Amino acid sequence: MTTVRVLLKVFPVLVLGSKKFLHTIKTVDKKRGISSLETFYSITAAMNQGQLEKGEKRSIAEDALTENTKKPKLENENFLKDITVDEQHESEDVASESPKQRFKKMALLLSYSGKGYLGMQRNPGVKTIEEDLFEAMHKAGLILQAHIDRPQQINFQRAARTDKGVSAVRQIVSLKLPVTEKPDRIVEKINDHLPPQIRVISIKRTTKGFNSKISCDARTYAYMLPTFAFAPPDVLTKEDYTIPSEKIKQLNDLLALYKGTHNYHNFTSGRKPEDESSKRYILSCECGMPFVREGIEFAIIKIKGQSFMLHQIRKMVGLSIAIMRGLANTETLKKAWSPQRIDIPIAPALGLMLEEIHYDKYNKKYGGDGIHEALSWEEYQPIIHKFKEDFIYPTIIETEKTEKSMFSWLETLVLHTYDIREDGPPEVKPPPSPYVSVLMQIRKIEENEPRNGEVS
């Protein structure tokens, strides 16, 4: 009605001169939306000639347009009714399960230890982080069962994907949640239904269009490993090894070579050198100062990049270890970025963790607008650090001590050629000792391992 009033008042000449508009009026007239095309034409003509006063224009126009304007029965109304009946029942079921609530887009900061879980992403029938998170939110009365079955209804999205046994220090998921309570209270309600090794740290309101994966600028992964992995070839590899400061500097000089854009087709599987997606941009790559836990010295390598491919981080670490141990050199690394196929070892999955998700552009645009908060989480660092010390680090240390995964993997490094290889399974060097058959089996398992933490 408002649109018609504007047309009658401001654009009478355009209205009468528009064949398309008159055709529309005829169509509406046939469906009894307007009682008479002649009446409508007479009104607009009188308006153009100035024969009607302002009040009369409005009154007569409204009468003409509202006469017999009951909801028209569409020709296909019965058909539409039939095809929407299931949706109507579904809506009634949802409405009966919970009163109508106001949902707003949120960013949820999550920390978890991946021990005992088959990854982050929900996979019905198996134990995953998302499965426990959805169940906790449902028990807390924040989402419906329909939202668990169809997460897209609440716009659920994870920022990064972690796989079997991989932990996350700062994982972010975006979703719509009811705003009937304060964020701190929502966090408490969810955590009441989660196991101790999964914690929601905080929840913040975001813009309507925020997507935790698409809005992400970069991701930082960390790899925690015992420093004896970097022992030179003339030093016996033992658990009580401590790395000298000059070796840390040498390692960081090596890791710095990864910075920038390079072709990482040799650091993943299923990618060809000519694929544009094989090129990845690394912002930083460095090793922190070592620390001792339960008699073993550990160090953490942090790699920040825009995105990562399957096995990329583990192969970056694996080749770095081989170079530090004298089995390869920096020329091997440079050759690995060439179109040639190079044999590169893949480090164990143990020790890999998602460290942080970065939203620099989002924070710059919306963090200071007075409505939304920056997604930086500095105020929660003490809580996050305590969680790492209580749940993530102990799992890595305990597994290394009991299973000696790094020791076992270091013995397989001599099986690699670190040189050009043909398509197909990589060749191995002649057996250096009687136990090589066991090591070859380890090698085959490594080459066929499922995804472990990297995201595409």
C-alpha positions in Angstrom: 0.0 0.0 0.0 2.8 2.4 0.9 4.5 1.8 -2.4 1.3 2.6 -4.4 0.8 5.8 -2.4 4.3 7.0 -3.3 3.7 6.2 -7.0 0.3 8.0 -6.9 1.8 11.0 -5.2 5.2 11.4 -6.9 5.3 9.5 -10.2 1.8 9.7 -11.8 3.3 10.5 -15.2 5.7 7.6 -15.0 2.9 5.3 -13.8 0.6 6.1 -16.7 3.5 5.8 -19.2 4.8 2.5 -18.1 3.3 -0.3 -20.1 5.0 -2.8 -17.8 3.2 -1.3 -14.8 -0.2 -1.2 -16.5 0.3 -4.9 -17.5 1.0 -5.6 -13.8 -2.2 -3.8 -12.7 -4.2 -5.8 -15.3 -2.8 -9.0 -13.9 -3.6 -7.9 -10.3 -7.0 -6.8 -11.4 -7.7 -10.3 -12.8 -6.9 -11.7 -9.4 -9.1 -9.0 -7.8 -6.2 -7.2 -6.1 -7.7 -3.9 -7.5 -11.4 -3.7 -8.2 -11.2 -1.8 -11.5 -8.4 -0.8 -13.8 -10.7 2.0 -15.1 -11.1 3.4 -11.6 -7.3 3.4 -11.0 -6.7 5.1 -14.4 -9.3 7.7 -13.7 -7.7 8.6 -10.3 -4.2 8.9 -11.7 -5.5 11.0 -14.7 -7.4 13.3 -12.4 -4.2 13.7 -10.3 -2.2 14.8 -13.3 -4.8 17.4 -14.3 -4.9 18.8 -10.7 -8.7 18.1 -10.4 -8.3 16.4 -6.9 -7.3 17.9 -3.7 -4.5 16.3 -1.7 -6.8 14.7 0.8 -9.2 13.5 -1.9 -6.3 11.8 -3.8 -5.3 9.8 -0.7 -8.9 8.8 0.2 -10.0 7.8 -3.3 -6.8 6.0 -4.0 -7.0 4.0 -0.8 -10.6 3.1 -1.5 -9.8 1.9 -5.0 -6.9 -0.2 -3.9 -8.5 -1.7 -0.9 -11.8 -2.7 -2.4 -12.0 -6.5 -2.7 -8.4 -6.8 -1.6 -8.8 -10.0 0.4 -5.9 -12.4 0.1 -6.1 -13.8 -3.4 -6.3 -17.5 -3.9 -3.3 -18.5 -6.0 -3.9 -21.0 -8.9 -1.3 -23.4 -7.4 -2.3 -22.8 -3.8 -3.3 -26.4 -3.2 0.0 -27.7 -4.7 2.1 -25.3 -2.5 0.1 -26.4 0.5 0.9 -30.1 -0.2 4.7 -29.6 -0.6 5.1 -27.5 2.5 3.1 -29.7 4.9 6.2 -31.6 6.1 8.1 -28.3 6.8 5.1 -27.1 8.8 5.0 -30.2 11.0 8.8 -29.9 11.5 8.5 -26.3 12.6 5.7 -27.3 15.0 8.0 -30.0 16.5 10.9 -27.6 17.0 8.6 -25.0 18.5 7.1 -27.5 20.9 10.6 -28.5 22.1 11.7 -25.0 23.0 10.1 -21.5 23.1 11.1 -19.1 20.4 14.5 -17.5 21.3 16.6 -14.7 19.8 19.8 -16.3 18.4 22.9 -14.2 17.7 26.2 -15.1 16.0 29.0 -15.9 18.5 32.7 -16.9 18.4 33.5 -19.7 20.9 37.0 -20.1 22.1 37.8 -23.8 22.8 40.8 -25.7 24.3 41.0 -29.5 24.3 43.3 -32.4 24.5 42.8 -34.8 21.6 43.8 -37.9 23.5 41.1 -40.6 23.0 39.3 -38.6 20.3 39.1 -39.4 16.6 39.5 -35.7 15.7 37.5 -32.5 15.9 34.9 -32.8 13.2 31.7 -34.6 14.1 31.3 -38.0 12.7 28.2 -39.9 14.0 29.1 -43.2 15.7 32.7 -42.2 16.7 34.0 -40.1 19.6 34.9 -36.6 18.4 35.3 -33.2 20.1 32.4 -31.7 18.2 30.1 -34.6 19.3 30.8 -33.8 23.0 30.4 -30.1 22.4 27.1 -30.4 20.7 25.8 -32.7 23.4 26.9 -30.3 26.1 25.2 -27.4 24.5 22.0 -29.4 24.1 22.0 -30.5 27.8 22.6 -26.9 28.7 19.4 -25.9 26.8 21.2 -23.8 24.3 20.4 -25.8 21.1 17.9 -28.3 20.0 18.3 -31.9 18.8 17.5 -30.6 15.3 20.6 -28.4 15.5 22.8 -31.4 16.3 21.4 -33.3 13.4 21.8 -30.2 11.1 24.5 -27.9 12.4 24.0 -25.6 9.4 20.7 -24.4 11.0 22.8 -22.5 13.6 25.6 -21.6 11.1 28.1 -23.8 12.9 31.7 -23.6 11.5 35.1 -24.7 12.9 38.1 -22.5 12.1 40.5 -25.4 11.7 40.4 -29.1 11.5 42.3 -31.4 13.9 42.5 -35.1 13.5 43.0 -38.2 15.7 44.8 -37.4 18.9 45.7 -33.8 17.9 45.1 -31.2 20.6 44.1 -27.5 20.3 45.2 -24.7 22.5 42.9 -22.1 20.9 40.3 -23.5 18.6 37.5 -21.2 17.4 34.0 -22.1 16.3 31.3 -19.8 15.1 27.6 -20.4 15.6 24.3 -18.9 16.6 23.3 -19.1 20.3 20.5 -17.6 22.3 21.3 -14.4 24.0 19.0 -14.8 27.0 22.0 -15.0 29.4 25.4 -13.3 29.8 28.3 -14.9 27.9 30.0 -16.0 31.1 27.0 -17.8 32.3 26.7 -19.6 28.9 30.3 -20.7 29.2 29.6 -22.1 32.7 26.5 -24.0 31.5 28.4 -25.7 28.6 31.4 -26.6 30.7 29.1 -28.2 33.3 28.4 -30.9 30.7 31.9 -31.3 29.2 34.8 -33.6 30.3 37.8 -31.8 31.9 39.9 -32.3 28.8 37.6 -30.1 26.8 37.0 -26.5 28.0 35.1 -23.6 26.6 37.2 -20.6 27.6 35.1 -17.7 26.4 32.3 -16.6 24.1 32.1 -13.2 22.3 29.4 -11.6 20.1 30.4 -11.2 16.4 29.0 -9.6 13.3 26.2 -11.4 11.5 28.5 -12.4 8.6 31.3 -13.7 10.7 32.6 -17.2 9.7 35.4 -18.7 11.9 37.0 -20.4 8.9 36.5 -17.8 6.1 37.3 -14.8 8.3 40.6 -16.3 9.5 43.8 -14.6 8.3 46.2 -17.2 9.5 46.7 -20.2 11.7 49.6 -21.1 14.0 50.5 -24.7 14.7 52.9 -25.9 17.3 55.1 -29.0 17.4 56.5 -30.1 20.7 59.4 -32.6 20.6 62.3 -33.8 22.7 65.5 -31.9 21.9 67.5 -35.1 21.5 65.9 -35.2 18.0 68.4 -32.5 17.0 71.5 -34.2 18.3 74.3 -34.2 15.7 75.5 -37.5 14.2 78.6 -37.6 16.3 76.6 -37.4 19.6 74.8 -40.5 21.0 71.1 -39.9 21.1 69.9 -40.2 24.7 67.0 -38.9 26.7 69.2 -36.8 29.0 70.6 -34.8 26.0 70.4 -31.0 26.3 70.7 -28.9 23.3 73.3 -26.1 23.3 72.2 -22.5 22.7 74.2 -22.3 19.4 72.3 -25.4 18.1 69.0 -23.5 18.8 70.3 -20.6 16.8 71.4 -22.9 14.0 67.9 -24.5 14.0 66.2 -21.1 13.8 68.3 -20.1 10.9 67.2 -23.2 9.1 63.5 -22.7 10.0 63.7 -19.1 8.8 64.2 -20.5 5.2 60.6 -21.6 5.2 59.3 -18.1 5.5 57.6 -16.6 2.4 55.8 -18.3 -0.5 57.1 -21.7 -1.7 55.8 -24.7 -3.6 55.0 -27.5 -1.0 54.0 -30.3 -3.3 56.7 -32.5 -1.8 55.4 -31.8 1.7 51.9 -33.3 1.1 50.3 -36.0 -0.9 48.1 -35.9 -4.0 49.3 -32.5 -5.2 51.2 -31.8 -8.4 54.0 -29.1 -8.6 52.0 -27.2 -11.2 48.9 -27.0 -8.9 48.5 -23.4 -7.8 47.2 -24.7 -4.5 50.6 -26.3 -3.8 52.0 -22.8 -3.1 51.7 -21.8 0.6 52.7 -18.6 2.4 54.5 -19.0 5.7 54.6 -15.9 7.9 56.9 -17.2 10.7 58.7 -20.4 11.7 60.9 -20.6 14.8 61.8 -22.8 17.8 61.4 -21.5 21.3 63.7 -22.0 24.3 64.0 -25.5 25.6 62.4 -26.6 28.9 62.6 -29.8 31.0 59.7 -32.0 32.0 60.1 -35.3 33.8 63.8 -35.6 33.1 63.5 -34.9 29.3 64.3 -31.6 27.6 61.6 -30.5 25.1 61.3 -27.6 22.7 58.4 -26.2 20.7 58.5 -25.2 17.1 55.7 -22.7 16.1 54.7 -22.3 12.4 52.3 -19.5 11.4 50.9 -19.5 7.9 47.8 -18.6 5.9 46.9 -22.2 5.4 48.4 -25.7 5.5 48.1 -28.9 3.6 47.9 -32.5 4.7 51.2 -33.5 6.4 52.8 -30.2 5.5 53.8 -29.3 9.1 55.0 -32.7 10.0 57.2 -32.9 6.8 58.6 -29.5 7.5 59.6 -30.6 10.9 60.8 -34.0 9.6 63.2 -32.5 7.0 64.5 -30.0 9.6 65.4 -32.8 11.9 67.1 -34.7 9.1 69.2 -31.6 8.2 70.2 -31.0 11.9 71.3 -34.6 12.2 73.5 -34.4 9.1 71.4 -36.7 6.9 70.4 -33.8 4.5 71.3 -30.2 3.9 69.7 -26.9 2.9 70.2 -27.8 -0.7 67.7 -30.6 -0.1 65.2 -28.1 1.2 65.6 -25.9 -1.8 65.3 -28.9 -4.1 62.1 -29.9 -2.3 60.5 -26.6 -3.5 61.4 -27.4 -7.2 59.1 -29.4 -9.5 61.1 -32.6 -8.9 59.8 -35.2 -6.5 62.0 -35.5 -3.4 61.9 -38.2 -0.7 61.1 -36.4 2.6 60.4 -38.0 6.0 57.2 -37.2 7.9 57.6 -36.6 11.7 55.3 -38.4 14.2 51.9 -37.1 14.8 52.6 -36.9 18.6 53.5 -33.3 19.5 51.4 -31.5 16.9 48.8 -29.1 18.2 46.7 -26.2 16.9 48.1 -23.2 18.7 46.1 -20.2 17.6 43.7 -18.8 15.0 44.3 -15.2 13.8 41.6 -12.6 12.9 43.7 -9.5 12.3 41.6 -8.0 9.5 38.3 -8.6 11.4 39.7 -7.1 14.6 41.0 -4.0 12.7 37.6 -3.5 11.1 35.2 -4.4 13.9 37.3 -4.7 17.1 37.1 -1.0 17.8 33.6 -0.1 16.5 32.2 0.1 20.0 29.7 -2.7 19.4 31.9 -5.8 18.9 34.9 -7.2 20.7 38.3 -8.0 19.2 38.9 -11.8 18.8 42.3 -11.7 20.5 41.7 -13.4 23.9 44.7 -11.9 25.7 42.7 -11.6 28.9 42.4 -15.4 29.0 46.1 -16.3 28.6 46.5 -17.5 32.2 43.6 -19.9 31.8 44.9 -21.1 28.5 48.4 -21.6 29.8 47.1 -23.6 32.8 45.1 -25.9 30.5 48.2 -26.6 28.3 50.2 -27.5 31.4 47.4 -29.6 32.9 46.1 -31.5 29.9 48.1 -31.1 26.6 51.7 -31.2 27.6 51.4 -34.1 30.0 49.8 -36.3 27.3 52.7 -35.6 24.9 55.3 -36.2 27.6 53.7 -39.4 29.0 53.3 -40.9 25.5 56.9 -40.1 24.6 58.2 -41.7 27.7 56.2 -44.8 27.5 56.1 -45.4 23.7 59.3 -43.7 22.7 57.7 -42.6 19.4 60.5 -40.0 18.6 63.3 -42.6 19.3 61.6 -45.1 17.0 61.1 -42.6 14.3 64.7 -41.3 14.4 65.9 -44.8 13.5 63.9 -44.7 10.3 65.6 -41.5 9.0 68.4 -43.5 7.4 65.9 -45.2 5.2 65.2 -42.0 3.2 67.2 -40.9 0.2 66.5 -37.2 0.5 66.9 -37.1 -3.3 64.8 -37.2 -6.5 62.5 -40.2 -6.7 60.1 -41.4 -9.3 56.3 -41.5 -9.0 55.0 -44.1 -6.7 56.1 -45.4 -3.3 59.6 -44.0 -2.3 62.5 -46.3 -2.6 64.5 -47.3 0.5 68.2 -47.8 1.1 69.7 -51.3 1.6 69.0 -52.7 5.1 71.5 -51.2 7.6 70.7 -53.8 10.3 68.6 -56.9 11.0 65.7 -54.9 12.5 65.1 -52.9 9.3 62.1 -55.0 8.3 60.3 -53.6 11.4 61.4 -50.1 10.5 60.1 -50.6 6.9 56.7 -51.5 8.3 56.7 -48.3 10.4 57.6 -46.4 7.2 54.6 -47.8 5.3 52.3 -47.0 8.1 53.5 -43.4 8.1 52.9 -43.0 4.4 49.3 -44.1 4.8 48.4 -42.3 8.0 45.1 -40.3 8.1 45.1 -36.5 8.4 46.7 -35.3 11.6 46.0 -31.7 12.4 46.8 -29.8 9.1 44.0 -27.9 7.3 43.6 -27.1 3.7 
